[in-house]
Amino acid sequence: MDKARPQAASLVADLLAFIAMDGCSDEQFDALALRLFAHQYESNAPFRSFCQRRGATLRNVKAWSDIPAVPIDAFKAMELRSEPASPTERVFMTSGTTGQSKGMSARGRHFHPALDVYDLSMTRNFAQRFMAGHERLPMGILFPDEQAMPNSSLAHYLALARSEFGTEGSRYFLTPQGLDMPGLCTVLEESERSGRPYALLGASFSLVHVMDALRAQGRSFCLPAGSRILDTGGYKGQSRELPLEDFYAGLAQLLGVPRSHCINMYGMTELSTQFYDDGNATLPSVKSGPHWIRSRLVEPVTGRSVAPGERGILVHCDLANYNAVTTILTEDVGLWADGGFLSPGRPKIESGPLGGQRPHEVGKRGGGFLLLGRAEGAAAKGCSLAVEEFVKAAAA
C-alpha cells in the first residue's frame, strides 16, 4: 500500500485490524462502513453520481443499510475504483458466462490495488469455516492455477488455500493436458494407507468429472476421518448437471467423505469475501459469512428492504471491497432464514412466510437468508432497470 493515498492507507490498516477481530457490534460495523462509504463517495465518480441520483449523501446515509447498492453488471459497464490505476494492481474478471447488455463488456472487472485485504479476508474465513481446527492438510486442487488463469479470483483463492493451508506436496490435478486421474488416485491411495486426512478442493464440475472417471474405472476410496471436500462455482455449462442429492451422495460413496464434511463455498468476482455452509448432510444447506460482511433483501428498482416473509433481491455489504464499492445488488432472489442462505443453483424452495430479521442482523452467524436462484420476470427486469439507472447516472 506504499503508493496509496494516506486516506486509503489508513482505511486499509483499520480494515485489516477489523477483519482480524473475533467479531463486531452493529455500531462497529456501521462506523467502518460509513468511513468506506465516504471514501468511495469522494473518490469514485460513477458511484458518487449514482448516490446523488438516489438522493444519498454523506449527511443522510447513517448506517450500512442506507448505502445505495450498485448492480453487479455495473462492473461490466465501467471501471469502479477509488484508487488510481496502477501497474501492480490485480484485476479479477468474471467468467463471462452470463448474458451481456448492449454497450457492456462481456466480463466484469474488479480492481485490487493490492491483495492484502482480499487475502486476509479469504484466509481468516477459510481457516474458520473449512479447516475445522487443522493448521494444514494435504490438498488436491481441481482447478487451473494462477499462471493459467491470472484474472480468476477463484484461481487466486485456491492458490491461497494451497500455500497457506496445504502441506508440502499439495498440488494441482487439473492441467492444460486435462484431469490427471492417475496422479489423483495415487495420492488418494496414499491417504488411505497412511490414515492422514486429505482435502480436495475445486469447481463443482471438476468433481463431477472425477466421479465419472472413478465410476468408469470401477474404483472408490474411503478417505480417513477428517478428510474434507470443498466445491464451488456450480456447473456453468462445463459438464452435465447433477441433482444436489446425487452430487453429494456420489462424493460420499466414491471418496468416503461424509456429507457433513463436503463444504460448498459461494463467492463472486465482485466481492472480496466468501460464504460457506456447514456441510451438506441435509439439503438445502445454509450459507453464512463472517463479521465483515452483511446482507439484506431489497426491491431492485427502489433499493428498499422488503417486508419480512417476502422475497427480495440479495444485497451484500462487503467491507473488504474498499476500492470498488462495498455494497452490491446481486441478481439472486432470497428469503430470510436462520443460519444463512442457500447458494446459487440450489433447488428452489417453496416456502411460506419466515420469521423476519432487521437488515443489520443479517450477516451475523445465526441469521441470514435462503437463496432461491436467479431473478426472473419482474425481478429480473428490476435488476436491468437498476443497471440502466447506474449507467445513466454515471454518464450525467
N, C-alpha and C positions, 0 to 999 in steps of 0.2 A: 504493500500500500504506500510505498515511498512517493509515488507520483500523484497520489490522490490529494485533492484539496483538503485543507485542515479540517473542515466540517465533516467531510466524508470519512476521513481517517479517525476522527473522534467517534463518529457513529459506528464505524466498523469495530472499533475497540470495545465500545459498550455492548454492541450486539454479540460479539464473541463471548463476553462475560455473561450476558443474559442467557445464551444458549448453554453455557457451562453450568448454570444454576440447576438445582434439582426440581424446580417448579417456579410458579409465579402467581401472584394475585391478579385479579382483574385490573386493579389500579396500575400495577407494574406493566402489564401488557399494554394497556391503553397509553401509558406515558411514552413508551418506546414507539408504539405505532404512530402516535401523533408527531413525534420527532421525525420519524421517517417520512410521514406524510408531508410535513413542512419542507423537508429537504427535496423531495421529489416534486412538490408543487412549484418550488422556486427554480429547480434545475432541469426539469423535464417539460419542455414547452408543449408537446402534444397532450400530455397528461393535464397540465395546468388549464389548457383551453377546454378540455373535456370537463374538468371540475367546474369551471366558470359557467359552462353551458348547463350543468346540473345544479348550479346555484350553491356549490360547495366552496367555501373559502377557509382560510386559516382561522377565521373567527368563529364560524359556526360548526365546524367539524370538531366534535367534543369527545368522540370515542371511536374505536376502530370500526365499529359497525356503521359509522357515518361516512366513511371514506368511499367515494364512488368506485364501483368495481369495473375494471377495464375488461371488455370481452377478449377472449383469448385470440380471436382472429386479428386483433389489432397488432399482435406480434408478427403477423404476415404483412400487414399494410404499411408499416413504418418502423423506424428504429425507436425503441423505447429505452432510453438511457438517461441517467442523471450525471454520469461522469463522461468526459470526452473520450472519443475512441483512442485506443492505444494499441501499438503493435504487439504488445504482450497479452492483450485480453483474450479470453477464451469465448468462443461463440458456440452455443449449443443450438441445434436446429431440429425442428420437428421432422417426423418421417415423411410428411407429405402424402400420407395415405388417405387423408380425408379430402373432401372436395374443396376447391378454392373459389373464392369470389372474384368477380371481374376486377381487374386492377390490383390484385394482391399477389404477392409471391406465393409460390407453391408450398413454401416451407416457412414456418415461423422461426424467428431468431431471438435468442435470449443472450444478452451480452453480459459477461462477467469480467470486470476489471482485474480481478484476482479471484482465486478459488478458496481462499482461507475460510470464508463464511460457509460456502457450499459444502466444503469438505468437513468442517466441524459439525454442521447440521446432519450430514449423512452419517458420519462415524459415531456420533453420540447416540443418535436414534437407532442405528443398526445394532450397536452393542447391546442396547436395552431390549430391543424387540426381536432380534433374530439369534444372537449368540447365546442367550439363555445361560449366562454365567461362564461360558467358555471364553478364555482370552484369545485363543487361536484354535482353528480346526483345519485339517487338510481340506482343500477346496478344489472342486472342478467347476470351471466356468463354461457355460454353454451359450456363448455369445462372442462375436468378433471383438478383438482388442482395440485399444485406442489408436494404434497405428493404422488399422484398417478403417476405423470409423472415428476420426478425430473430432467430429462435430456432434457426436452422440452423447447425450447426458447419461444414458444407460451404460454405454461403454465405459465412461469415466466412473460411474457408480460402482460397477463390477470390478474395475481395476483397483479402486479404493478398498473394496471388500477383500480382495486378494492380498493387497500389500499390507493392509492394516490388521487383518484378522486371519489370514491364511498362513499355514505353516510352510516351511521350505518344501518345495516340490509341488505346491499348488500350481495348477496350470490350466490353460485353455484347451478345450476339446472341439471347438468349432473354429476351423481354419479356412483359408481360401480354397483348400482342397476338399473341404466338406467336413462332415462329422467323423471324428476319429473314434469309432466304436471299439476297435481292438485296444487302443490305449485306455479308454474309459473302463472297459471290462477288466483290464489288468489292475487298475487302481482300486476298483470295487472289490475284486478278489482279495487284494492285499488287505483292505479294510476288514473284510470278513475274517481273514486268517488272524490278523493282529488284534482284533477286538477294539480297534481305535475308531471312534465315530468319524463320519465323513459328511461333508456338506456339499451339496450340488446346487448350483445357482445358475439361472438363465432365463431366457424368454420362454413363455409357455409353449410356443410352437416347437422350440428345440426339444423340450421334454416329450412332446408328442412323438417326434422322430425317434428319440431314444427308446420309448416304449414300443413303437412299431418295430424297431430293429431287434429288440430283445425277444419279442414275440416271434419274429421271423426265424430267429436262431433257437427258439425253444429254451431260452435262458431266463433265469431270475436270480435275484440276490436277496440276502437277508442282512442288511447293514446293521452294525452294532447299535445298541441302545445309545441314545444321544445324537444319532445322525439326524440331519435336517435337510430339507429341500426348500428353496426359495424360487417361486415363479413369478413372472411379471410380464405385463405388456399384452396379454391376451394372444390372439392369433393373427389379426390384421391381414388376413388373406394369405398368410405364409404357408399354411398347411390345412389339412382338414380340421374342422372344429369338432370338439368332443363336448358332450354334456358334462357339466362340472362333476356330477356324481361319478361318471365313468373316468374322468381325468384323475381325480384324487384316489378313487378306488384302484385304478391302474398303477399309480405311483406306489401305493401301499403294497399291492400284490407283487409287483415286479422288482421293487427295490427294498421292500421290507421296512420302509419308514412309515410309522403310524401317521395317520392323517392329522393328528394333533401337532405333529412336527413338520407338516407341509404348510409353509407360510406364503401367503400371497402379498406382494408389495404393489401398492398403487401410487404412481407418481406421474408427473407430466413435465415436459421440457420447460413450460412456462413457470414452473415452481422451482424452489430450491430445497424443498422438504418433501419427504415421502410419508405415506401412511401404510400401516401394516394391520393384518388381522392376527389373531392368536391361534392360528391353525384352522383346519377345515374338517374337523371331525363332524361338525354339524353344518349343513348348508341351509341358507346362505350365511356366509361368515360376515363378521362385522369389522370394519376398519376404524382406526383411530390414529391420531397424530400426537406429536409432542407439545410441550407447553408454549412453543414459539410460533404456533400456527392455530388459527381459529377459523371457524366456518359458520355460514348461515345459509338460509334458503330464501330466495327472492323471486319477485315477479320481474322478468328480464327487461322489460321496457322501462319501467319506473325505477327499478332498483330497490323497491320497498320490500321489507321482510314479509313473508306470507304468514297467515294465521296458523296457530298450532293445529296439526292434523291435516293441513293442506300440502299438496305437492308444490315444489318450487325448484328453481334452478340453483345449483350449488355455487356459492361464492366462497373462496378461500382467501384469508388474510395471512400471508406468509412473511413474517418479519425478516427472514433470510433473503428475501427479494429486495435488497437495499438499493440496487442500481436501476432496475426497471420500474416496476410498480409493485407495491406489496399486495394489492387486492385485485383479484381477477374473477371475472364471471366465466364460469365453465359452460359447457353445453350439456351438462348432465343433470337429470331430474332426480330429486331426492325427497325423502320424508324423514322427519325426526325419528330417532331410535335410541335405545340405551346402548352405550358402549362404543358407538362409532357409526360406520356406514358400509354399504356393500360396494365393491369395486366394479368398474365398467365391465360389461359382458356377463355379469351375474344374472341369474334368471329373474324375470320380472316378478314382483311380489304383489299380489292382490291383498290389500290391507285396509282395514278400517282406520278410524282416527286413532292416532297415537298421542301419548302424553306430550304436551309441548314443553319447550325449554326456552329461556331467554336467549337471544342470539349470542351474548357474550359467554354463555355457559358451554356452548358447543366448542369442542376443541380440548376440553378437559377430559381425562380418562373417565369413563363412566357416562359421558354424554356425547351424542353425535347424531348421525342420520343414516338412513338407508338410501343407497344409490340405485335407482331403478332403470338406468340406461340413458341413452342419448335422447335429447329433446326431439319431439316430433310435433307436427301440426302447428297449433298456435304458439306453443312454447318455442319451437324452432324458429318460427317467423319472428318472435320477440327477440331472440338472440341475434338474428340477422339485422333487425332494426337497431339494436344496440350497437352493432359494429358500424352500421352506416352513420349513426349519430356520432360515434367517436371520430370517424374519418372526416366528417363534415366539420366538427369542432376543431380538429387539428389543422384543417386547411383554412379556417376562417382567419 
